[in-house]
Amino acid sequence: MEATVRKNFVFEKNIALHLEELAKETQQSMTSLVQEMIEERYKEIKIKKRLKAFNRLKGSATGLFTDKSIQSIKENREL
């Protein structure tokens, strides 16, 4: 079992009411709901970061040494 950490949050009244309502509807504790929501959001952010990093790398190997692509070099070389 993972170690737990106690955190205290201050919510606006309507947000606290929504959390209580969701907990009743889903028959989950408010703690488990908040944990679930944080994990979902964290995964979304992590995926966006990975995609952003991938897009920065995408195409970085083409024309690395020249302004020509590998395909154009292959097409123009003498056999």
C-alpha positions as YAML, in Angstrom:
chain: A
units: angstrom
residues:
- id: 1
  name: MET
  ca: [0.00, 0.00, 0.00]
- id: 2
  name: GLU
  ca: [1.26, 3.46, -0.89]
- id: 3
  name: ALA
  ca: [1.93, 5.98, 1.79]
- id: 4
  name: THR
  ca: [-0.80, 8.56, 2.17]
- id: 5
  name: VAL
  ca: [-0.49, 12.28, 2.69]
- id: 6
  name: ARG
  ca: [-3.11, 14.47, 4.28]
- id: 7
  name: LYS
  ca: [-3.96, 17.65, 2.36]
- id: 8
  name: ASN
  ca: [-6.60, 20.20, 3.23]
- id: 9
  name: PHE
  ca: [-8.42, 22.05, 0.47]
- id: 10
  name: VAL
  ca: [-10.72, 25.03, 0.56]
- id: 11
  name: PHE
  ca: [-13.53, 24.88, -2.00]
- id: 12
  name: GLU
  ca: [-16.13, 27.39, -3.01]
- id: 13
  name: LYS
  ca: [-19.45, 26.39, -1.48]
- id: 14
  name: ASN
  ca: [-21.03, 25.32, -4.79]
- id: 15
  name: ILE
  ca: [-17.99, 23.18, -5.66]
- id: 16
  name: ALA
  ca: [-18.18, 21.49, -2.26]
- id: 17
  name: LEU
  ca: [-21.87, 20.79, -2.83]
- id: 18
  name: HIS
  ca: [-21.12, 19.35, -6.27]
- id: 19
  name: LEU
  ca: [-18.46, 17.11, -4.75]
- id: 20
  name: GLU
  ca: [-20.86, 15.86, -2.09]
- id: 21
  name: GLU
  ca: [-23.54, 15.23, -4.72]
- id: 22
  name: LEU
  ca: [-21.12, 13.33, -6.94]
- id: 23
  name: ALA
  ca: [-19.98, 11.24, -3.99]
- id: 24
  name: LYS
  ca: [-23.57, 10.26, -3.21]
- id: 25
  name: GLU
  ca: [-24.41, 9.57, -6.86]
- id: 26
  name: THR
  ca: [-21.36, 7.38, -7.44]
- id: 27
  name: GLN
  ca: [-21.27, 5.91, -3.94]
- id: 28
  name: GLN
  ca: [-17.62, 6.89, -3.64]
- id: 29
  name: SER
  ca: [-15.89, 8.85, -0.95]
- id: 30
  name: MET
  ca: [-15.08, 12.46, -1.71]
- id: 31
  name: THR
  ca: [-11.40, 11.57, -1.32]
- id: 32
  name: SER
  ca: [-11.54, 8.84, -3.95]
- id: 33
  name: LEU
  ca: [-13.45, 11.14, -6.31]
- id: 34
  name: VAL
  ca: [-10.86, 13.90, -5.98]
- id: 35
  name: GLN
  ca: [-8.04, 11.38, -6.45]
- id: 36
  name: GLU
  ca: [-9.72, 10.00, -9.57]
- id: 37
  name: MET
  ca: [-10.26, 13.47, -11.03]
- id: 38
  name: ILE
  ca: [-6.67, 14.50, -10.34]
- id: 39
  name: GLU
  ca: [-5.32, 11.35, -12.00]
- id: 40
  name: GLU
  ca: [-7.53, 11.88, -15.07]
- id: 41
  name: ARG
  ca: [-6.35, 15.48, -15.41]
- id: 42
  name: TYR
  ca: [-2.72, 14.49, -14.81]
- id: 43
  name: LYS
  ca: [-2.91, 11.89, -17.59]
- id: 44
  name: GLU
  ca: [-4.38, 14.46, -20.00]
- id: 45
  name: ILE
  ca: [-1.59, 16.92, -19.25]
- id: 46
  name: LYS
  ca: [1.07, 14.21, -19.53]
- id: 47
  name: ILE
  ca: [-0.25, 13.13, -22.94]
- id: 48
  name: LYS
  ca: [-0.30, 16.75, -24.17]
- id: 49
  name: LYS
  ca: [3.31, 17.21, -23.02]
- id: 50
  name: ARG
  ca: [4.41, 14.05, -24.80]
- id: 51
  name: LEU
  ca: [2.65, 15.07, -28.01]
- id: 52
  name: LYS
  ca: [4.21, 18.51, -27.84]
- id: 53
  name: ALA
  ca: [7.68, 16.98, -27.37]
- id: 54
  name: PHE
  ca: [7.06, 14.53, -30.21]
- id: 55
  name: ASN
  ca: [5.94, 17.31, -32.54]
- id: 56
  name: ARG
  ca: [9.11, 19.25, -31.74]
- id: 57
  name: LEU
  ca: [11.20, 16.20, -32.67]
- id: 58
  name: LYS
  ca: [9.12, 15.20, -35.68]
- id: 59
  name: GLY
  ca: [11.01, 16.05, -38.81]
- id: 60
  name: SER
  ca: [14.16, 17.03, -36.97]
- id: 61
  name: ALA
  ca: [16.12, 14.24, -38.65]
- id: 62
  name: THR
  ca: [15.15, 15.25, -42.18]
- id: 63
  name: GLY
  ca: [17.69, 17.56, -43.72]
- id: 64
  name: LEU
  ca: [19.80, 17.48, -40.59]
- id: 65
  name: PHE
  ca: [23.05, 18.15, -42.45]
- id: 66
  name: THR
  ca: [21.72, 19.92, -45.54]
- id: 67
  name: ASP
  ca: [18.59, 21.58, -46.72]
- id: 68
  name: LYS
  ca: [17.79, 18.51, -48.81]
- id: 69
  name: SER
  ca: [15.76, 15.52, -47.75]
- id: 70
  name: ILE
  ca: [17.09, 11.97, -47.97]
- id: 71
  name: GLN
  ca: [14.51, 11.22, -50.65]
- id: 72
  name: SER
  ca: [15.72, 14.06, -52.89]
- id: 73
  name: ILE
  ca: [19.36, 12.99, -52.43]
- id: 74
  name: LYS
  ca: [18.46, 9.43, -53.42]
- id: 75
  name: GLU
  ca: [16.54, 10.65, -56.48]
- id: 76
  name: ASN
  ca: [19.42, 12.85, -57.69]
- id: 77
  name: ARG
  ca: [22.36, 10.54, -57.08]
- id: 78
  name: GLU
  ca: [24.08, 8.88, -60.00]
- id: 79
  name: LEU
  ca: [23.93, 5.12, -60.11]
...
